[in-house]
Amino acid sequence: MLRQRWFDLLFAHWPVPAARLRPLVPASLEIEEFGGTSWVGIVPFKIEGLSWRPLPDLPYFSSFPELNLRLYVEAEGKPGVWFVSLDADNAAAVLGARLAFRLPYWRAQIDMRRGDRDIEFRSVRRTQPATTFAVRYRPVGPEIEPRPGTLDYFLTERYCLYAPHAGGALRRLEIHHPRWRLTRAEAKIEHNTLASTQGIALDDARPAVLHFSARQDVVAWWPERIRPGAHD
């Protein structure tokens, strides 16, 4: 259905007990844990080449910075991502994703700049000015390919997202891309109200785990309706 490229991704992660996240996730989805805790991810990056296949790139629609607040869930034995919020500096993409996929996209003013060493990213949600995320980050060390069974793999190697559907059902949107090539990252978060605005309390301002990826090429299929069983 879709193709896109992701650039200069920062994966910033915090351990958060699943009980705190349960109100944000449908009961039919299981919140996954690793190392005795669930995890919250904040991911700033830039999208390029976004287009419906086989159409060419569209000048305004196809390239923009984005910011994701995400959780890790499972349904029918398939690990995936549940987006608490997605902020994008593109009105058409925000409207299209809300209408087509019922994803919680928000219009934001985002400034993303790549310097000689660091990447600067600042997002301010237009409809909620208090929702701000500002960070300066860079990769450090050699690239790695996450190994199954590790936290690196758990946090990044996920090939679907879940979204709400009519009548309390869910939809699963499958994606595909090569295995992630990650480096460790350094980051200085200058301001972060993204999680707190959504009711998620982070015990530490500093992320517990930081990764960087320079690029990922992605394709996505049209979402399918599912009816997973409820979890207590």
C-alpha positions, 0 to 999 in steps of 0.5 A: 500500500505505502512506501517510505524512508526513515532517516536519523531516528533516535530511539529513546526508551524508559521502563514504565510499569504496565499498570501505568500504561493499561489505561492507554491501551485497549483491553484486547491488547497485551502489554509486553514486558522485557526485564520485568517491565514494560517500556515507553519509546519516544522516536523523532525522525524524518520521513521521505519518499512517502507515497501510495504505491505505485505513485511517485513522490508528491512534493508536499506530502512525501517528506516531513519530520515526525515524532512518535510516542509508542508502547509495545503490545501483542495480539494473536501472538504477534508483537507490535506497536501501539501509538499513544500519539504521533506528531507531524509537521504536515497537515495533509499527512495528519488528516490522511492518517487520522481518516484512513487509519484512525491513528492519533496524529497531531499537527505540530511545528517541528524543526529538525536540523542536522549539523556536523555531529549532532541532530537537533529536533524540536516539536511543539504541538500546534493544538496543545502548545504545552506538548513540547519535545526538544532534543539534541542527539548523535550516534556513538560507536559501531553499528550493531544488528540486534540479536533475538532475545535482547532488549535492543531487538525487543524495542526495535524489531517490530513489524506491525502496528495496531490501531482502533477500529469500529465496534471496539475491534482492532486493525493490524497494519503490517510493515516490512523492512530490512533488519535494523542497523543500530548504534548507541546514541547520546542525547540531551533532552532539553524539554519533554512534556510529550509523555506527561501530556498523555498521562504517562509519568516517567520516573527519570528525565533521562532515557534508560536506553538510547539507539540511533539509526541512520536510515530504514526503507519501509513498505506497508500493507493495508490494515486488516481487522482482527478480534483478539481476546481480552486480557485482564 
